[in-house]
Amino acid sequence: SQNYTANSFDANSLPMYATAANLTSGFTMNYLGAVLCIPVKFTAATVLKQITLTAVNGEPLGGTFTIGKTSGALNGELSPYSTVSTLYYSFGESGTNFAANATVVFYIAIPK
């Protein structure tokens, strides 16, 4: 589940990893996912409580990852027992109000 953050995305929903040859040379941060941008124009005042994303054919959108490193490249796979094909984007228990004619962009993190 991810929480709505105006003009951005939930900072706790897009993990990163770092690689370093040694600690004195610094390191490089890389994302383990992507951000889906969904622009919406409301024609009437609306209270949203949740957006549900479901993958086609049950493809995994998230789950527990096993991460390894081979020849300097990051590799990994989803553990089959813990994958999910549906992500929930939450607007809080009582929802979030959006005005009529408002254009809002939602940013949702999708694991890579």
JOLINKA-V299879 format. One record per residue. N is the residue number from 0. RES is the residue in one small letter. SS is DSSP state (helix for helix, strand for strand, loop for the rest). BURIAL is I if it has 9 or more other C-alpha atoms within 8 Angstrom, else O. D_CENTER is the distance of its C-alpha to the mean C-alpha in Angstrom with 1 decimal. Layout:
BEGIN
N,RES,SS,BURIAL,D_CENTER
N,RES,SS,BURIAL,D_CENTER
END
This chain:
BEGIN
0,s,loop,O,9.1
1,q,strand,I,7.4
2,n,strand,I,10.1
3,y,loop,I,11.2
4,t,loop,O,12.1
5,a,loop,O,14.7
6,n,loop,O,14.4
7,s,loop,O,11.3
8,f,loop,I,7.8
9,d,loop,I,7.8
10,a,loop,O,9.2
11,n,loop,O,8.9
12,s,loop,O,5.2
13,l,loop,I,5.5
14,p,loop,O,8.8
15,m,strand,O,11.8
16,y,strand,O,15.1
17,a,strand,O,18.6
18,t,strand,O,21.8
19,a,loop,I,25.3
20,a,loop,O,28.8
21,n,loop,O,30.2
22,l,helix,O,29.5
23,t,helix,O,32.0
24,s,helix,O,30.3
25,g,loop,O,26.9
26,f,loop,I,23.6
27,t,strand,O,20.7
28,m,strand,O,17.1
29,n,strand,O,14.6
30,y,strand,I,10.9
31,l,loop,I,9.7
32,g,strand,I,6.9
33,a,strand,I,6.6
34,v,strand,O,5.8
35,l,strand,I,7.4
36,c,strand,O,10.3
37,i,strand,O,12.4
38,p,strand,O,15.8
39,v,strand,O,17.9
40,k,strand,O,21.6
41,f,loop,I,23.0
42,t,loop,O,26.6
43,a,loop,O,27.4
44,a,loop,I,26.4
45,t,strand,I,23.5
46,v,strand,O,21.9
47,l,strand,I,18.4
48,k,loop,I,17.4
49,q,strand,I,14.4
50,i,strand,O,12.6
51,t,strand,O,12.3
52,l,strand,O,10.8
53,t,strand,O,13.1
54,a,loop,I,13.5
55,v,helix,O,17.0
56,n,helix,O,19.4
57,g,helix,O,17.3
58,e,loop,O,15.3
59,p,loop,I,12.7
60,l,loop,I,9.0
61,g,strand,I,8.8
62,g,loop,I,11.7
63,t,loop,O,14.0
64,f,strand,O,14.5
65,t,strand,O,17.9
66,i,strand,O,18.0
67,g,strand,O,21.3
68,k,strand,O,23.0
69,t,strand,O,25.7
70,s,loop,O,27.8
71,g,loop,O,25.5
72,a,strand,O,22.5
73,l,strand,O,19.4
74,n,strand,O,19.2
75,g,strand,O,17.8
76,e,strand,O,17.1
77,l,strand,I,15.6
78,s,loop,I,18.2
79,p,helix,O,19.5
80,y,helix,O,20.2
81,s,helix,O,16.7
82,t,loop,I,14.4
83,v,strand,I,12.8
84,s,loop,I,12.9
85,t,strand,I,11.6
86,l,strand,I,8.5
87,y,strand,I,9.9
88,y,strand,I,9.1
89,s,strand,I,12.1
90,f,loop,I,14.6
91,g,loop,I,16.8
92,e,loop,O,19.8
93,s,loop,O,21.9
94,g,loop,I,19.4
95,t,strand,I,19.2
96,n,strand,O,22.1
97,f,strand,I,21.9
98,a,loop,I,25.2
99,a,loop,I,27.0
100,n,loop,I,26.6
101,a,loop,I,23.5
102,t,strand,O,21.0
103,v,strand,O,17.5
104,v,strand,I,14.4
105,f,strand,I,11.0
106,y,strand,I,7.9
107,i,strand,I,4.7
108,a,strand,I,1.5
109,i,strand,I,3.5
110,p,strand,I,5.8
111,k,loop,O,9.0
END
